[in-house]
Structures are given as structure tokens and as C-alpha cells.
Amino acid sequence: MKILKEYKSLFPYFYQYRKRYILGIICLVIVDAAQIAIPQFIRIAVDLISFGEFQWRQIVFLCIIMIGTAAFVAVGRFFWRYFIHGSSRRIEAQLREKLFDHMQKLSWDFYQKNKIGDLMARSINDLHAIRMSIGMGLVAFFDFVFMSTAILIIIFIQDASSAAYSIIPLPIITILILVFGSMAGRKFRAAHEAYSKFSDNAQETFSGTNVIKSFVKEWWFIKKFASSNDEYRKANIELVRLFGFFFPFVSFLSGLTILIMLAIGGIRVINGDMTPGSLVAMFRYLSMLIWPLMGAGFMVNMIQRGAVCLGRINEILNTEPSIKDSEQLSKSNEESANINEQLAIPAIELSNLEFSYNGEDKILEGIDLHIKRGEWLGVMGKTGSGKSTLIKTFTRMLDPPQRSVSVFGLDVRDWKLDILRSLFAVSPQDSYLFSDTIANNIKFGRNDIYNLENDLNNVIPLASLDKDLEIFQNGKNTLVGERGLTLSGGQKQRIAIARAAVMDSEILILDDSFSAVDNETEYKILENLWKARKGRTTIIVSHRVSTLKYADNILVLDKGKMLEYGTPSALVNSGGFYAKMAALQSMELQVPNTPKESSNG
């Protein structure tokens, strides 16, 4: 019963395709009935021949009927496969789409707990097993129930005495099937877990191939892969051993039924209690009985396997995103339209902001800040001071406490997530690029096509990418490879900056986006951004004083707290952390004047 509980989640799909399943089952039952009828034609033919009183046209007629029945069976098989297997594949596709859609909604903490390889295994391998359970598993179930019952009834009607002896091995087969099902379920779970580990290991290795090669650690990852591969092999070998024992043993026990029938039925034919045709038909029926019994093993196996895999899928589908729209906001789009009017209040406000990942150690503590519309804010601090965590609370990539972060006068928890995040364009630290062209990576965030090519051509020089594109054979249509593998760190960062800039959003966030960019190129990009984004809010996170000198105000964080806040000139004269960093960096290079300083004379 615990196994079948997992299948409750599939009831809506069964209802959706109920007509197809019903038609498929009807076709399956008709095909089974036609198959069961064939031995009766054989019985009549053998009896006619054995008695010697027949006409050839009778035999020819019976042959034609059997050929016609066989053709009917072939057509019927096509239709039950079309309806049943077709429905199972449609359900698999819908489940995969539902799973992918749901995983898109899950928050960062879900991906912290689950590895990508395991999620890929569930999305592919587990869904295949579910399809088999609701396709071929269903066929095996109806074959077992209908054919076994019909065949047993027929052989008992035909000769109860012989049938009673010949089915003696059947209870043993039934018990064996039940034991097999229980063992198979446990071993399939172990095999799927081993596959997830194996898949995750391969994914991690291929993603980090550059780091692996640079440290000459190929041998270690080969050893690690071999170990996980061996675990996967052993888990599957256990299944093979189980199947290798079960199916031959069931075949042996099934063969005993024919042997018993040969002995008992042969004696009854000799004594005249059974016709030769009836004995041949009984042989045929007992041979046909082997498949439903074997099918029962397949059925138990597939249902067990499907239940295990469905449980793993349901585990994801039942996971609620930790960050989501409130129920009040998600009822209709009317609230979203009203919220959009709040753009008249151009500000980001932080009120005693506190944040902790584990509920104990505070990453951010007591931060109060007001960012005006059109203001450039610089954020500086030591590694681990909470800079990236801070800006993630603005877009609710991390969920801040209620009434601690407001965007345009409205608490971030009261915004619809898609509308809130559409106000921001973010160039993150990792500069993640997709396996696509440079142009498509830059245009990634734009859903509209109006003036898109013109905007694309404008942001390419803005991000100082024009000279790089001249080097590439295909220019902006150059494929960048997985995660931008073919590009340098600086090129990836500038593409990420262009991707954020082309959004022309209310708020632009550059999170340490110049770490791999030289000072001269950085100066050009910031000068271009300063001209292009007048009147719009820009937040820059950086360790470089040269970058932050473009800001109207600078926030310095230390252990999640506000250490300093003020204009660049005021902080330089204060003698604090920012002043020390400015002094250290000025010894390394001459910082060029900012456009604001140049315009002020």
C-alpha cells in the first residue's frame, strides 16, 4: 500500500488520458481473448486429424481462421501499444515539464542541498522508470489478471483432473513473485542512488576540467570516477543476479506444469479420457500461462521501480520554494498593476536589516540605508563582509526580514517576484554565460524585440567589447562554449556587463564585475555607464577605489555591519578603511579622474 500511495500523484494524468487508457485496455483484452481462442482451433484440427474423419477444406478453413485471428492480434497489439504506451509517454513528457518548471521556482537553498547530477538523474532516469511502470507495467498487470484467469478457467473446464495436478507449482511461483518484488524495490533504490552519485561525479568533473588540468589532478578524478562507476556497476550486478535467479527459476517451475500435464494428460489420452486435441490445447495453454506469470514478475519489478522513482520525483515536486509571492499577491494581476504605480517613489531603503543563513550567525546586522533614485552607490568591504548577501536581499534572491528592505517605497515581500526582479539588472560575480553566441548571451534578459538590435550594437562598445569582436571570426555571433569556456575572464565579465546594461533597468547592480578587467578598460566602461545611466540607480560592489570613485556615496561593510558611509572625498579624509585602501592602491597605480571630477574642473 505504501508503494501504491506514490502513484496518487499520477491520478490527474490518468484521468486526463482515461479514454486512451480505456481504449488501450479494451484492445489488450480483445487481443488476449483472440490469443486464447487459437488453441481451441488447434484442438479441433488435431482431433479431426487424429480421428481420421475430416475433409481438407475443414483443415484449410481452420488455418484461414487462425491466420485471420493472428492478423487481428497483430492489429490489436498496434492499437493497445499506441493507446497505452502513447499515453505513458505523454505523461512522462508532462511530468518532465512540470518538474523543470517547478525546479525553476525553487530557491537557492534547494540547490545548496541537492547536487546537479542527482537532479539530472531524476529528470531522465527516474522519469523513464515511471513511464515503464504506467505503460508496460499496466500491460503486464492486465495480462496477468485476464490471461491467467481465463486460461485457468478454460483448462479446468476442459479437464479438471489434469489441470489440478499441473498447477501445483503455481503457488510457489506466486510466493516467489512477492518476495522478488520486495527485494527488487530495495535494489532498484540502491541502483538509482548509485546512478545519481555517478552522474554528479561526471558532471562535476566535466565542469571543472580546466581547474583539474591546471593542477594535474586528472589521475585523482579518474580514480574517483572509477570508484563511483564501480559502485554503479555493483548495484546493477546485484539486480542482474536477482533477475538471473528469478526468471530462470520461474521458467523452470512453469516447465514443471507442462511436464506434469504430459504425464497426467498422456495417461488420460491413452485411457480415452481425453482427446489428443485437448492435450495439445492444454500444452498450448500452459505455455501461454508462462508469460502472464513472468509478466507478473515484470509488473512487480516495474511498479516497485516506478514507485521508488516517483517518490524521488514527488520529493522535489512537494518541495515548496522558500522565497515566493504571498498568497494575497498571487491571486490576480490586479495587485501587480497597482504595485507598478509605486515607481513614483524612487528609492531603496534598508531599515535595521539583519540576515542569517542558519538562523544563528548574522551575516548582516543593523544596516540602515537610503539610496535615492539616480544615485550611484559603491559597496566595499573585506571578503566575507556580506556585500553579495546585501545586494541579493534587494531582489529577494535571499529573503530579508519583513519591512527591512523596501524598493520604490514598497517592502520587497509585497512585490510580485517577477515584477520586483524586472526592476533590476545584475551582473553577478561569477559572470555565468550560456553555451550560445555572444549576441544571444547579451540579449538574454530581453523578452521584447523592439529596437533590440540597435540596443545590442550600443552596449557592445559601452562594455568595450567592440575590439574583441573584431578578433573573433564570427564577431558577435561567435559561440562561447559551455560557461564561456573559450573566453578570458575579462571578456566574460564584459559580456555580463553588456547583458545587464542592455536591460536599461531602473537599478543596475555590478557585483565585483571588474575584477578581471584592466584599469584602462574599466575606466572606459564606467565612463560610458555614467553617461548612459544618468537619472538611474547604479550599485557597484568592488574592492577597487578606482571603481568606487564614480559613486555618489560609498558603503563600507565589516562583518555584516556598516563600518563607514559617505562620499568618496569624505571617506578619504576620514582616515578609515576606505582611506587606507585608497592609499595602498594609489601606490600601485595612478587612478584616473572620474567623469564627475573632470566635469567639475
PyMOL commands that set and color helices and strands:
alter all, ss='L'
color gray80, all
select helices_A, chain A and resi 2-16+18-51+56-105+108-113+116-134+136-158+160-166+170-207+209-214+218-270+276-317+327-330+334-344+387-394+412-414+417-422+438-442+452-462+466-471+475-477+482-484+489-501+519-532+545-548+568-574+577-588+595-599
alter helices_A, ss='H'
color red, helices_A
select strands_A, chain A and resi 347-356+362-372+376-381+405-407+410-411+424-427+507-511+537-541+553-558+561-566
alter strands_A, ss='S'
color yellow, strands_A
deselect
rebuild
show_as cartoon
